[in-house]
Amino acid sequence: MINRIAISTICGLFINAAVYAAEPIPVVASFSILGDIVRQIGGERIRVDTLVGPEEDAHVFDPAPKDAARIAAAKLVVINGLGFEGWIDRLIKASGASAYPVVASAGIQTHRAIIDGHDVIDPHAWQDVGNVRLYARNISQALIAIDPDGADFYRTNLAHFDEQLTALDRDIRSAIAAIPAQRRKIVTTHDAFGYFSKAYGVEMIAPQGVSTETEASAKDVARIIRQIKAENIPALFLENIADPRLSHQIAHESGAHIGGKLFSDSLSKENEPAGTYIAMMKANIRELTKALMP
């Protein structure tokens, strides 16, 4: 697993890698949500190639030789880190690239979860908008390091994006505050919303762990069904990357209402409601509000 390295050290590996010219700088991002954040900062000075695309699950991604070639051709590679991309080490090795990728999550305060008795880091830090503000700053620093001529451009984009994120965070808090406290509980398919729960005060309960690679045990499913009934949990949500059968089983056996779709680890297609990070978070809060308001 790649250790988190100070962003300045990482960026130093790339300083001489590219000089901005007429052609956009090729950048690889590990998955769709991160790809959008990189685009917001890089704009037309970069060309972003995303390894795990919209509606795809990075937890179970199986890199192909073409993905190694994409890494080899990039001037900058940006990943989430925190163990989210368990396949990245072997992909970088296969690509022949000599530099470590920039870890966008470097410096965040991590959330931990207990899965099967083990204390693990939750990698889904983007579910707290405050963390994405740090992601954006880290990405901006990395882009400035490889393209110093574009420093003012990247800083301007960062400032604009940060304003949007600040407004988004405020809107989410306002929407949650309007929901009665006793109704701020839902069930999701896998434990991808720990940062959201901690930041915004909605209790998220999941039969699977922080990765969709884990199987929900019959014991976990039975526990959640009992909890739904005992606590009168208002809604159960499907995730855009998850098999809906488990959610339907829990809903059928517990009597819980199935709410709309939540976007956890992936954006929607570009022309759909969650085609960008900000649109994704707005879509999620709309669905939560719709299901949890009395």
FIFIPA-547071 format. One line per 2 residues: number of its first residue (from 1); their letters; for each residue x, y, z of N, C-alpha, C. Coordinates in Angstrom, 3 decimals, padded with zeros to 6 digits, m for minus. Example, Ala and Ser with C-alpha at 12.3 -4.5 7.8 and 13.67 -1.06 7.14 Angstrom:
<atoms>
1 = as = 013.190 m005.690 007.800 012.300 m004.500 007.800 013.200 m003.300 007.800; 012.850 m002.250 007.080 013.670 m001.060 007.140 012.900 000.030 007.870 .
</atoms>
This chain:
<atoms>
1 = mi = 000.846 m001.186 000.000 000.000 000.000 000.000 000.882 001.236 000.000; 000.476 002.231 m000.767 001.243 003.459 m000.845 001.044 004.268 000.425 .
3 = nr = 002.137 004.660 001.063 002.032 005.511 002.234 001.711 006.924 001.819; 001.006 007.623 002.700 000.765 009.032 002.429 002.066 009.789 002.588 .
5 = ia = 002.391 010.575 001.588 003.627 011.337 001.575 003.240 012.801 001.512; 004.006 013.645 002.147 003.706 015.076 002.104 003.533 015.508 000.668 .
7 = is = 002.506 016.285 000.427 002.163 016.637 m000.950 003.310 017.349 m001.646; 004.068 018.144 m000.898 005.174 018.861 m001.525 006.244 017.904 m002.008 .
9 = ti = 006.446 016.818 m001.251 007.433 015.823 m001.658 006.983 015.098 m002.907; 005.703 014.731 m002.922 005.167 014.028 m004.088 005.282 014.902 m005.330 .
11 = cg = 004.856 016.152 m005.166 004.856 017.038 m006.319 006.263 017.239 m006.857; 007.256 017.195 m005.949 008.626 017.373 m006.397 009.059 016.315 m007.385 .
13 = lf = 008.417 015.145 m007.313 008.756 014.086 m008.256 008.323 014.428 m009.680; 007.365 015.370 m009.783 006.774 015.666 m011.079 007.219 017.011 m011.661 .
15 = in = 008.007 017.780 m010.912 008.257 019.172 m011.296 008.764 019.302 m012.719; 009.648 018.396 m013.121 010.231 018.505 m014.454 009.511 017.638 m015.483 .
17 = aa = 008.340 017.123 m015.090 007.685 016.146 m015.957 006.987 016.775 m017.148; 006.564 018.037 m016.993 005.803 018.625 m018.101 005.910 020.131 m018.086 .
19 = vy = 005.850 020.715 m019.231 005.764 022.159 m019.375 004.549 022.432 m020.249; 003.676 023.316 m019.788 002.443 023.554 m020.522 002.741 024.106 m021.913 .
21 = aa = 002.094 023.536 m022.886 002.222 023.990 m024.268 000.817 024.065 m024.845; 000.703 024.020 m026.157 m000.605 024.099 m026.792 m001.456 022.891 m026.429 .
23 = ep = m000.816 021.738 m026.300 m001.560 020.521 m025.983 m001.828 020.446 m024.478; m003.047 020.049 m024.072 m003.342 019.891 m022.644 m002.449 018.823 m022.007 .
25 = ip = m002.161 018.997 m020.752 m001.319 018.056 m020.008 m002.140 016.800 m019.699; m001.638 015.614 m020.038 m002.381 014.383 m019.731 m002.299 014.037 m018.249 .
27 = vv = m003.458 013.890 m017.633 m003.564 013.554 m016.218 m004.475 012.343 m016.075; m004.086 011.401 m015.220 m004.928 010.245 m014.925 m005.455 010.382 m013.504 .
29 = as = m006.772 010.197 m013.344 m007.399 010.123 m012.025 m007.938 008.717 m011.839; m007.906 008.225 m010.620 m008.237 006.826 m010.401 m009.714 006.497 m010.591 .
31 = fs = m010.626 007.428 m010.231 m012.054 007.103 m010.370 m012.845 008.369 m010.664; m014.111 008.220 m010.999 m014.878 009.306 m011.606 m015.036 010.520 m010.714 .
33 = il = m015.286 010.337 m009.424 m015.465 011.481 m008.525 m014.194 012.310 m008.468; m013.069 011.629 m008.332 m011.781 012.329 m008.290 m011.482 012.989 m009.628 .
35 = gd = m011.847 012.331 m010.712 m011.635 012.902 m012.034 m012.332 014.239 m012.190; m013.551 014.340 m011.663 m014.261 015.619 m011.763 m013.576 016.702 m010.942 .
37 = iv = m013.121 016.378 m009.751 m012.440 017.368 m008.915 m011.184 017.871 m009.618; m010.441 016.959 m010.247 m009.243 017.357 m010.992 m009.619 018.294 m012.140 .
39 = rq = m010.691 017.989 m012.846 m011.135 018.850 m013.962 m011.519 020.242 m013.485; m012.142 020.322 m012.326 m012.559 021.627 m011.823 m011.355 022.545 m011.607 .
41 = ig = m010.233 021.979 m011.219 m009.029 022.773 m010.964 m008.209 022.957 m012.242; m008.095 021.900 m013.030 m007.208 021.934 m014.196 m007.796 022.601 m015.422 .
43 = ge = m009.118 022.574 m015.557 m009.760 023.207 m016.698 m009.167 022.785 m018.025; m009.047 023.743 m018.938 m008.591 023.425 m020.291 m007.085 023.210 m020.397 .
45 = ri = m006.353 023.447 m019.308 m004.910 023.223 m019.368 m004.557 021.749 m019.236; m005.532 020.913 m018.882 m005.259 019.485 m018.710 m006.272 018.647 m019.479 .
47 = rv = m005.933 017.384 m019.683 m006.845 016.390 m020.241 m006.897 015.233 m019.250; m008.066 014.988 m018.669 m008.197 013.985 m017.608 m008.701 012.662 m018.178 .
49 = dt = m008.002 011.605 m017.852 m008.394 010.244 m018.202 m008.701 009.522 m016.890; m009.901 008.979 m016.768 m010.322 008.338 m015.521 m010.278 006.823 m015.668 .
51 = lv = m009.592 006.151 m014.744 m009.450 004.697 m014.838 m010.775 003.988 m014.577; m011.447 004.335 m013.486 m012.731 003.719 m013.135 m013.819 004.748 m013.421 .
53 = gp = m014.611 004.483 m014.423 m015.538 005.486 m014.935 m016.841 005.593 m014.173; m017.751 006.445 m014.642 m019.066 006.612 m014.015 m019.824 005.291 m013.912 .
55 = ee = m020.540 005.133 m012.817 m021.355 003.934 m012.538 m020.516 002.666 m012.392; m019.197 002.804 m012.209 m018.321 001.647 m012.013 m017.804 001.634 m010.576 .
57 = da = m017.406 000.452 m010.112 m017.028 000.248 m008.720 m015.512 000.079 m008.601; m014.849 001.065 m007.996 m013.388 001.010 m007.856 m012.932 m000.096 m006.917 .
59 = hv = m013.789 m000.519 m005.996 m013.407 m001.581 m005.059 m013.080 m002.889 m005.780; m013.775 m003.161 m006.861 m013.606 m004.442 m007.560 m012.986 m004.258 m008.940 .
61 = fd = m012.415 m003.092 m009.194 m011.789 m002.807 m010.488 m010.627 m003.761 m010.738; m010.566 m004.292 m011.948 m009.496 m005.203 m012.343 m008.736 m004.571 m013.506 .
63 = pa = m007.568 m003.953 m013.237 m006.857 m003.236 m014.295 m006.468 m004.133 m015.460; m006.503 m003.546 m016.650 m006.102 m004.227 m017.879 m004.805 m003.603 m018.397 .
65 = pk = m004.133 m004.244 m019.353 m002.896 m003.662 m019.903 m003.082 m002.240 m020.430; m004.260 m001.927 m020.974 m004.483 m000.573 m021.490 m004.421 000.462 m020.367 .
67 = da = m004.771 000.042 m019.140 m004.727 000.973 m018.016 m003.285 001.282 m017.624; m002.411 000.287 m017.727 m000.986 000.527 m017.475 m000.434 001.509 m018.504 .
69 = ar = m000.887 001.382 m019.745 m000.436 002.309 m020.790 m000.919 003.733 m020.509; m002.116 003.865 m019.969 m002.639 005.193 m019.631 m001.802 005.837 m018.512 .
71 = ia = m001.421 005.038 m017.547 m000.556 005.536 m016.468 000.789 005.979 m017.039; 001.346 005.158 m017.912 002.673 005.459 m018.475 002.667 006.754 m019.279 .
73 = aa = 001.548 007.062 m019.915 001.463 008.257 m020.762 001.152 009.530 m019.991; 000.738 009.400 m018.737 000.311 010.566 m017.967 001.504 011.338 m017.409 .
75 = kl = 001.326 012.648 m017.297 002.313 013.492 m016.633 002.012 013.616 m015.142; 000.802 013.288 m014.766 000.400 013.330 m013.356 m000.657 012.267 m013.130 .
77 = vv = m000.542 011.529 m012.026 m001.525 010.522 m011.637 m002.047 010.906 m010.256; m003.374 010.972 m010.130 m003.997 011.387 m008.874 m004.887 010.258 m008.369 .
79 = in = m004.676 009.863 m007.108 m005.502 008.812 m006.511 m006.113 009.316 m005.206; m007.121 008.593 m004.732 m007.744 008.939 m003.450 m006.827 008.582 m002.294 .
81 = gl = m006.229 007.379 m002.339 m005.447 006.890 m001.211 m006.339 006.273 m000.145; m005.792 006.093 001.062 m006.504 005.501 002.200 m006.906 004.052 001.918 .
83 = gf = m006.190 003.403 001.005 m006.477 002.013 000.684 m007.618 001.812 m000.287; m008.161 002.897 m000.839 m009.310 002.768 m001.736 m008.949 002.032 m003.014 .
85 = eg = m007.792 002.365 m003.586 m007.346 001.735 m004.833 m006.350 000.624 m004.496; m006.862 m000.528 m004.071 m005.984 m001.624 m003.678 m005.158 m002.183 m004.816 .
87 = wi = m005.512 m001.823 m006.033 m004.866 m002.338 m007.236 m003.809 m001.380 m007.784; m003.624 m000.207 m007.159 m002.793 000.817 m007.796 m001.310 000.458 m007.809 .
89 = dr = m000.804 m000.196 m006.771 000.629 m000.533 m006.728 001.039 m001.408 m007.909; 000.262 m002.470 m008.133 000.638 m003.376 m009.223 000.429 m002.725 m010.589 .
91 = li = m000.531 m001.803 m010.679 m000.764 m001.117 m011.945 000.397 m000.181 m012.264; 000.868 000.548 m011.276 002.018 001.437 m011.491 003.251 000.622 m011.860 .
93 = ka = 003.444 m000.498 m011.182 004.589 m001.362 m011.502 004.499 m001.865 m012.942; 003.304 m002.273 m013.348 003.123 m002.767 m014.716 003.338 m001.675 m015.749 .
95 = sg = 003.046 m000.417 m015.370 003.170 000.689 m016.312 004.615 001.104 m016.562; 005.500 000.755 m015.622 006.888 001.195 m015.728 007.101 002.613 m015.246 .
97 = as = 006.051 003.272 m014.737 006.195 004.636 m014.225 007.075 004.625 m012.987; 007.909 005.644 m012.852 008.866 005.675 m011.747 008.387 006.498 m010.563 .
99 = ay = 007.361 007.314 m010.728 006.924 008.215 m009.668 005.665 007.707 m008.986; 005.542 008.007 m007.710 004.313 007.708 m006.993 003.222 008.693 m007.420 .
101 = pv = 001.959 008.268 m007.337 000.878 009.202 m007.654 000.671 010.203 m006.528; 000.040 011.308 m006.849 m000.371 012.271 m005.837 m001.586 011.712 m005.094 .
103 = va = m001.534 011.737 m003.779 m002.633 011.246 m002.946 m003.510 012.433 m002.560; m004.682 012.522 m003.160 m005.538 013.697 m002.967 m006.007 013.849 m001.533 .
105 = sa = m006.127 012.741 m000.816 m006.646 012.784 000.554 m005.581 013.105 001.593; m004.343 013.347 001.176 m003.262 013.590 002.131 m003.620 014.733 003.073 .
107 = gi = m003.521 014.469 004.374 m003.755 015.506 005.368 m005.133 015.522 005.995; m006.059 014.683 005.510 m007.385 014.699 006.123 m007.364 013.947 007.455 .
109 = qt = m008.357 014.226 008.278 m008.544 013.475 009.515 m009.388 012.255 009.172; m008.778 011.081 009.250 m009.464 009.880 008.780 m010.521 009.390 009.764 .
111 = hr = m011.516 008.753 009.180 m012.564 008.077 009.942 m012.254 006.582 009.900; m012.457 005.904 011.008 m012.181 004.468 011.073 m013.476 003.713 011.327 .
113 = ai = m013.483 002.453 010.929 m014.659 001.611 011.107 m014.214 000.245 011.606; m015.073 m000.423 012.338 m014.808 m001.783 012.805 m015.515 m002.751 011.865 .
115 = id = m014.733 m003.519 011.127 m015.281 m004.481 010.167 m014.774 m005.870 010.528; m015.706 m006.782 010.828 m015.341 m008.144 011.221 m014.305 m008.143 012.343 .
117 = gh = m014.466 m007.213 013.278 m013.568 m007.156 014.421 m012.256 m006.451 014.171; m012.056 m005.929 012.945 m010.809 m005.253 012.602 m011.040 m003.748 012.468 .
119 = dv = m010.105 m002.976 012.986 m010.162 m001.523 012.891 m009.537 m001.114 011.560; m010.350 m000.579 010.646 m009.861 m000.233 009.306 m010.142 001.229 008.998 .
121 = id = m009.326 001.796 008.111 m009.552 003.170 007.660 m010.658 003.175 006.609; m011.600 004.069 006.781 m012.657 004.280 005.792 m012.086 005.197 004.696 .
123 = ph = m012.054 004.750 003.447 m011.461 005.581 002.394 m012.397 006.606 001.767; m013.678 006.608 002.123 m014.681 007.410 001.412 m014.735 008.851 001.919 .
125 = aw = m013.578 009.487 001.993 m013.477 010.806 002.626 m014.223 011.888 001.861; m014.461 011.693 000.571 m015.143 012.709 m000.249 m016.597 012.912 000.161 .
127 = qd = m017.148 012.030 000.986 m018.533 012.216 001.412 m018.694 013.353 002.420; m017.599 013.893 002.913 m017.594 015.128 003.704 m017.060 016.224 002.787 .
129 = vg = m017.887 017.219 002.492 m017.483 018.273 001.557 m016.229 019.004 002.051; m016.088 019.125 003.363 m014.899 019.766 003.903 m013.623 019.063 003.486 .
131 = nv = m013.664 017.754 003.368 m012.482 017.009 002.908 m012.181 017.301 001.445; m013.199 017.482 000.643 m012.983 017.755 m000.784 m012.329 019.119 m000.979 .
133 = rl = m012.570 020.034 m000.090 m011.853 021.312 m000.156 m010.344 021.066 m000.024; m009.953 020.120 000.846 m008.537 019.776 000.974 m008.055 019.006 m000.253 .
135 = ya = m008.852 018.085 m000.769 m008.508 017.390 m002.008 m008.141 018.416 m003.085; m009.011 019.427 m003.234 m008.823 020.409 m004.296 m007.529 021.195 m004.101 .
137 = rn = m007.213 021.542 m002.863 m005.958 022.265 m002.609 m004.752 021.394 m002.944; m004.805 020.121 m002.557 m003.704 019.209 m002.874 m003.522 019.057 m004.381 .
139 = is = m004.619 018.944 m005.094 m004.559 018.798 m006.555 m004.021 020.072 m007.193; m004.455 021.221 m006.704 m003.955 022.485 m007.222 m002.441 022.586 m007.056 .
141 = qa = m001.931 022.217 m005.883 m000.487 022.253 m005.645 000.261 021.326 m006.597; m000.321 020.150 m006.847 000.317 019.191 m007.752 000.368 019.729 m009.177 .
143 = li = m000.710 020.349 m009.620 m000.750 020.904 m010.971 000.222 022.081 m011.120; 000.294 022.908 m010.110 001.247 024.024 m010.156 002.679 023.503 m010.224 .
145 = ai = 002.951 022.397 m009.529 004.300 021.834 m009.535 004.728 021.352 m010.912; 003.795 020.787 m011.683 004.171 020.301 m013.011 003.978 021.358 m014.093 .
147 = dp = 003.217 022.397 m013.777 002.908 023.436 m014.759 002.935 024.805 m014.069; 004.097 025.273 m013.663 004.168 026.546 m012.920 003.640 027.743 m013.704 .
149 = dg = 003.693 027.686 m015.031 003.160 028.799 m015.822 001.649 028.953 m015.635; 001.000 027.882 m015.230 m000.442 027.931 m015.032 m000.849 028.194 m013.594 .
151 = ad = 000.083 028.611 m012.751 m000.192 028.751 m011.319 m001.393 029.662 m011.046; m001.420 030.833 m011.683 m002.529 031.762 m011.438 m003.858 031.171 m011.898 .
153 = fy = m003.826 030.482 m013.018 m005.024 029.833 m013.553 m005.564 028.803 m012.560; m004.671 027.950 m012.047 m005.094 026.911 m011.112 m005.592 027.515 m009.802 .
155 = rt = m004.927 028.559 m009.334 m005.357 029.186 m008.080 m006.722 029.854 m008.237; m006.963 030.460 m009.398 m008.268 031.069 m009.648 m009.365 030.016 m009.670 .
157 = nl = m009.114 028.899 m010.368 m010.088 027.812 m010.413 m010.330 027.227 m009.028; m009.249 027.086 m008.250 m009.381 026.566 m006.893 m010.273 027.480 m006.056 .
159 = ah = m010.051 028.775 m006.137 m010.854 029.715 m005.357 m012.331 029.639 m005.735; m012.607 029.531 m007.043 m013.995 029.432 m007.503 m014.634 028.136 m007.028 .
161 = fd = m013.917 027.044 m007.155 m014.441 025.740 m006.732 m014.651 025.720 m005.219; m013.732 026.318 m004.478 m013.856 026.356 m003.026 m015.105 027.122 m002.608 .
163 = eq = m015.426 028.194 m003.308 m016.661 028.941 m003.020 m017.887 028.048 m003.234; m017.863 027.270 m004.316 m018.977 026.369 m004.597 m019.103 025.291 m003.523 .
165 = lt = m017.960 024.764 m003.084 m017.975 023.728 m002.053 m018.471 024.283 m000.716; m018.061 025.488 m000.397 m018.520 026.117 000.843 m020.038 026.279 000.831 .
167 = al = m020.584 026.715 m000.302 m022.029 026.863 m000.431 m022.729 025.499 m000.360; m022.131 024.483 m000.982 m022.695 023.132 m000.948 m022.751 022.601 000.479 .
169 = dr = m021.673 022.763 001.220 m021.626 022.310 002.602 m022.710 022.994 003.427; m022.880 024.286 003.227 m023.902 025.044 003.947 m025.305 024.539 003.595 .
171 = di = m025.544 024.253 002.312 m026.860 023.767 001.883 m027.179 022.395 002.467; m026.170 021.523 002.523 m026.383 020.195 003.097 m026.749 020.310 004.573 .
173 = rs = m026.007 021.127 005.302 m026.282 021.291 006.729 m027.680 021.865 006.961; m028.080 022.794 006.134 m029.407 023.388 006.254 m030.493 022.356 005.987 .
175 = ai = m030.296 021.530 004.950 m031.289 020.508 004.604 m031.417 019.464 005.712; m030.296 019.034 006.267 m030.333 018.032 007.338 m030.979 018.611 008.592 .
177 = aa = m030.680 019.872 008.896 m031.246 020.504 010.089 m032.768 020.558 010.028; m033.332 020.580 008.822 m034.789 020.646 008.673 m035.469 019.297 008.908 .
179 = ip = m034.694 018.205 008.911 m035.242 016.866 009.140 m035.320 016.624 010.649; m036.446 016.166 011.173 m036.533 015.883 012.614 m035.408 014.933 013.048 .
181 = aq = m034.785 015.217 014.181 m033.606 014.476 014.626 m033.859 012.977 014.702; m035.052 012.588 015.150 m035.346 011.163 015.320 m035.485 010.425 013.991 .
183 = rr = m035.595 011.164 012.881 m035.734 010.538 011.570 m034.432 010.550 010.771; m033.360 011.003 011.344 m032.081 011.083 010.628 m031.328 009.762 010.708 .
185 = ki = m031.960 008.701 010.215 m031.373 007.357 010.199 m031.767 006.674 008.904; m030.804 006.045 008.249 m031.123 005.277 007.047 m030.247 004.030 006.987 .
187 = vt = m030.613 003.114 006.119 m029.803 001.931 005.811 m029.292 002.064 004.390; m028.001 001.809 004.187 m027.414 001.790 002.841 m026.778 000.430 002.605 .
189 = th = m026.364 000.177 001.378 m025.869 m001.145 001.028 m024.495 m001.444 001.627; m023.524 m000.533 001.442 m022.214 m000.739 002.074 m021.806 000.528 002.809 .
191 = da = m020.844 000.393 003.692 m020.530 001.448 004.654 m019.679 002.536 004.008; m020.302 003.297 003.087 m019.574 004.315 002.333 m019.843 005.724 002.838 .
193 = fg = m020.678 005.874 003.851 m021.134 007.204 004.244 m020.714 007.585 005.665; m019.646 006.982 006.162 m019.187 007.287 007.508 m018.782 008.740 007.679 .
195 = yf = m018.093 009.296 006.686 m017.685 010.707 006.767 m018.899 011.625 006.680; m019.849 011.271 005.841 m021.088 012.053 005.738 m021.823 012.036 007.074 .
197 = sk = m021.922 010.853 007.666 m022.613 010.695 008.935 m021.981 011.554 010.021; m020.662 011.503 010.102 m019.949 012.263 011.140 m020.067 013.766 010.906 .
199 = ay = m019.992 014.192 009.643 m020.016 015.625 009.336 m021.404 016.228 009.465; m022.453 015.464 009.095 m023.776 016.071 008.945 m024.848 015.505 009.872 .
201 = gv = m024.501 014.483 010.652 m025.431 014.034 011.673 m026.561 013.146 011.202; m026.326 012.343 010.167 m027.296 011.337 009.745 m026.700 009.963 010.033 .
203 = em = m027.419 009.138 010.790 m026.911 007.808 011.120 m027.069 006.885 009.918; m025.960 006.317 009.457 m025.966 005.407 008.312 m025.646 003.990 008.797 .
205 = ia = m026.487 003.043 008.431 m026.316 001.662 008.861 m026.171 000.806 007.610; m025.175 m000.091 007.602 m024.912 m000.873 006.389 m024.582 m002.317 006.740 .
207 = pq = m025.088 m003.282 005.944 m024.763 m004.688 006.184 m023.372 m005.072 005.706; m022.813 m004.326 004.725 m021.477 m004.597 004.238 m020.492 m003.631 004.861 .
209 = gv = m019.194 m003.973 004.727 m018.157 m003.112 005.265 m017.857 m001.935 004.360; m016.650 m001.368 004.512 m016.289 m000.186 003.738 m015.955 m000.517 002.292 .
211 = st = m015.884 m001.787 001.950 m015.632 m002.195 000.572 m016.750 m003.097 000.089; m017.129 m002.945 m001.173 m018.154 m003.825 m001.754 m017.612 m005.221 m002.026 .
213 = et = m016.311 m005.425 m001.826 m015.740 m006.762 m001.996 m016.173 m007.702 m000.884; m016.562 m007.152 000.278 m016.976 m007.988 001.388 m018.421 m008.435 001.213 .
215 = ea = m018.726 m009.632 001.685 m020.084 m010.162 001.630 m020.791 m009.866 002.945; m022.027 m009.455 002.866 m022.820 m009.257 004.080 m023.193 m010.625 004.642 .
217 = sa = m022.912 m010.840 005.924 m023.245 m012.120 006.542 m024.724 m012.151 006.907; m025.251 m013.370 007.042 m026.647 m013.525 007.456 m026.868 m012.899 008.825 .
219 = kd = m025.841 m012.972 009.690 m025.925 m012.387 011.028 m026.061 m010.865 010.950; m025.280 m010.234 010.060 m025.350 m008.788 009.907 m026.707 m008.352 009.356 .
221 = va = m027.200 m009.093 008.377 m028.506 m008.763 007.783 m029.609 m008.879 008.830; m029.565 m009.955 009.619 m030.584 m010.140 010.658 m030.505 m009.027 011.700 .
223 = ri = m029.281 m008.623 012.047 m029.110 m007.538 013.032 m029.730 m006.236 012.526; m029.507 m005.935 011.255 m030.032 m004.696 010.698 m031.551 m004.732 010.599 .
225 = ir = m032.111 m005.875 010.257 m033.574 m006.002 010.199 m034.178 m005.754 011.581; m033.544 m006.321 012.614 m034.030 m006.084 013.988 m033.917 m004.605 014.349 .
227 = qi = m032.810 m003.978 013.948 m032.591 m002.571 014.276 m033.603 m001.672 013.571; m033.897 m001.974 012.310 m034.895 m001.188 011.572 m036.239 m001.230 012.290 .
229 = ka = m036.623 m002.424 012.708 m037.918 m002.573 013.380 m037.916 m001.893 014.749; m036.821 m002.082 015.515 m036.773 m001.549 016.880 m036.708 m000.030 016.896 .
231 = en = m035.983 000.552 015.931 m035.773 002.000 015.928 m036.664 002.729 014.925; m037.511 001.970 014.244 m038.426 002.558 013.258 m037.666 003.415 012.249 .
233 = ip = m036.611 002.853 011.675 m035.777 003.576 010.710 m036.601 003.837 009.452; m036.662 005.090 009.011 m037.619 005.457 007.957 m037.354 004.870 006.578 .
235 = al = m036.082 004.722 006.192 m035.838 004.392 004.787 m034.565 003.589 004.595; m034.574 002.853 003.512 m033.427 002.086 003.062 m033.114 002.537 001.643 .
237 = fl = m031.841 002.796 001.364 m031.466 003.354 000.075 m030.627 002.377 m000.746; m030.848 002.380 m002.046 m030.007 001.664 m002.985 m028.810 002.545 m003.330 .
239 = en = m027.691 001.919 m003.694 m026.534 002.673 m004.160 m026.340 002.415 m005.646; m025.766 003.403 m006.323 m025.640 003.280 m007.774 m024.666 002.191 m008.199 .
241 = ia = m023.747 001.783 m007.311 m022.767 000.752 m007.696 m023.091 m000.623 m007.124; m024.177 m000.743 m006.362 m024.425 m001.971 m005.608 m025.510 m002.831 m006.245 .
243 = dp = m025.412 m004.142 m005.998 m026.455 m005.081 m006.387 m027.688 m004.796 m005.515; m028.829 m004.498 m006.119 m030.007 m004.107 m005.328 m030.677 m005.254 m004.581 .
245 = rl = m030.279 m006.493 m004.837 m031.007 m007.621 m004.247 m030.940 m007.630 m002.724; m029.783 m007.266 m002.161 m029.649 m007.253 m000.707 m030.576 m006.208 m000.092 .
247 = sh = m030.623 m005.032 m000.690 m031.506 m003.986 m000.179 m032.967 m004.414 m000.231; m033.357 m005.039 m001.332 m034.746 m005.485 m001.462 m035.071 m006.571 m000.431 .
249 = qi = m034.101 m007.451 m000.142 m034.311 m008.482 000.875 m034.552 m007.849 002.240; m033.708 m006.889 002.597 m033.845 m006.233 003.902 m035.159 m005.473 003.976 .
251 = ah = m035.516 m004.777 002.899 m036.769 m004.020 002.884 m037.970 m004.956 003.038; m037.924 m006.070 002.326 m039.037 m007.032 002.384 m039.210 m007.600 003.784 .
253 = es = m038.095 m007.941 004.449 m038.169 m008.602 005.749 m038.369 m007.622 006.900; m038.051 m006.353 006.680 m038.167 m005.376 007.764 m039.374 m004.468 007.620 .
255 = ga = m039.893 m004.378 006.405 m040.990 m003.449 006.145 m040.533 m002.024 005.904; m039.218 m001.803 005.777 m038.694 m000.455 005.560 m039.040 000.029 004.153 .
257 = hi = m039.223 001.322 004.048 m039.470 001.960 002.757 m038.162 002.070 001.981; m038.175 001.729 000.694 m036.998 001.914 m000.144 m037.025 003.320 m000.718 .
259 = gg = m036.009 004.104 m000.359 m035.893 005.450 m000.881 m035.272 005.434 m002.269; m034.785 006.552 m002.705 m034.177 006.642 m004.022 m032.758 006.112 m004.044 .
261 = kl = m032.063 006.431 m005.112 m030.683 005.983 m005.307 m029.720 006.993 m004.699; m028.728 006.475 m003.949 m027.650 007.317 m003.454 m026.378 007.009 m004.231 .
263 = fs = m025.585 008.037 m004.468 m024.308 007.883 m005.162 m023.202 007.873 m004.113; m022.486 006.760 m004.054 m021.472 006.599 m003.012 m020.062 006.729 m003.563 .
265 = ds = m019.675 005.834 m004.466 m018.287 005.732 m004.930 m018.117 006.141 m006.388; m019.168 006.581 m007.026 m019.102 006.834 m008.456 m020.124 007.878 m008.866 .
267 = ls = m019.766 008.669 m009.867 m020.719 009.595 m010.468 m021.676 008.846 m011.387; m022.722 009.527 m011.798 m023.577 009.018 m012.866 m022.950 009.386 m014.207 .
269 = ke = m023.584 008.980 m015.275 m023.166 009.443 m016.591 m023.303 010.961 m016.646; m022.580 011.575 m017.563 m022.481 013.035 m017.602 m023.825 013.728 m017.738 .
271 = ne = m024.750 013.148 m018.518 m026.039 013.797 m018.778 m027.116 013.383 m017.779; m026.715 012.741 m016.674 m027.647 012.296 m015.648 m027.472 013.144 m014.386 .
273 = pa = m028.313 012.935 m013.350 m028.358 013.897 m012.236 m027.091 014.029 m011.394; m026.159 013.099 m011.466 m024.975 013.152 m010.608 m023.697 013.113 m011.440 .
275 = gt = m023.657 013.924 m012.481 m022.534 013.896 m013.406 m021.288 014.607 m012.929; m021.383 015.384 m011.850 m020.221 016.031 m011.234 m020.286 015.782 m009.729 .
277 = yi = m019.191 016.075 m009.026 m019.190 015.877 m007.576 m020.279 016.712 m006.910; m020.366 017.990 m007.245 m021.370 018.850 m006.622 m022.775 018.372 m006.957 .
279 = am = m023.013 018.004 m008.201 m024.328 017.485 m008.583 m024.647 016.194 m007.838; m023.644 015.347 m007.634 m023.830 014.088 m006.902 m024.288 014.354 m005.472 .
281 = mk = m023.607 015.261 m004.783 m023.967 015.549 m003.394 m025.351 016.180 m003.308; m025.691 017.033 m004.272 m027.030 017.631 m004.296 m028.101 016.568 m004.552 .
283 = an = m027.799 015.634 m005.453 m028.755 014.552 m005.735 m028.979 013.701 m004.487; m027.901 013.398 m003.769 m028.032 012.593 m002.551 m028.876 013.303 m001.496 .
285 = ir = m028.633 014.593 m001.294 m029.376 015.299 m000.245 m030.843 015.458 m000.635; m031.123 015.573 m001.929 m032.529 015.602 m002.372 m033.233 014.300 m002.005 .
287 = el = m032.568 013.169 m002.277 m033.183 011.871 m001.990 m033.339 011.657 m000.492; m032.347 012.056 000.288 m032.452 011.909 001.743 m033.601 012.748 002.290 .
289 = tk = m033.691 013.977 001.840 m034.753 014.857 002.314 m036.134 014.313 001.946; m036.249 013.841 000.713 m037.531 013.316 000.236 m038.000 012.133 001.099 .
291 = al = m037.053 011.266 001.479 m037.419 010.057 002.208 m037.560 010.281 003.713; m036.819 011.226 004.275 m036.777 011.359 005.728 m037.699 012.427 006.290 .
293 = mp = m038.116 013.379 005.468 m039.060 014.386 005.983 m040.405 013.737 006.248; m041.039 014.058 007.383 m042.338 013.428 007.690 m043.438 013.924 006.765 .
</atoms>
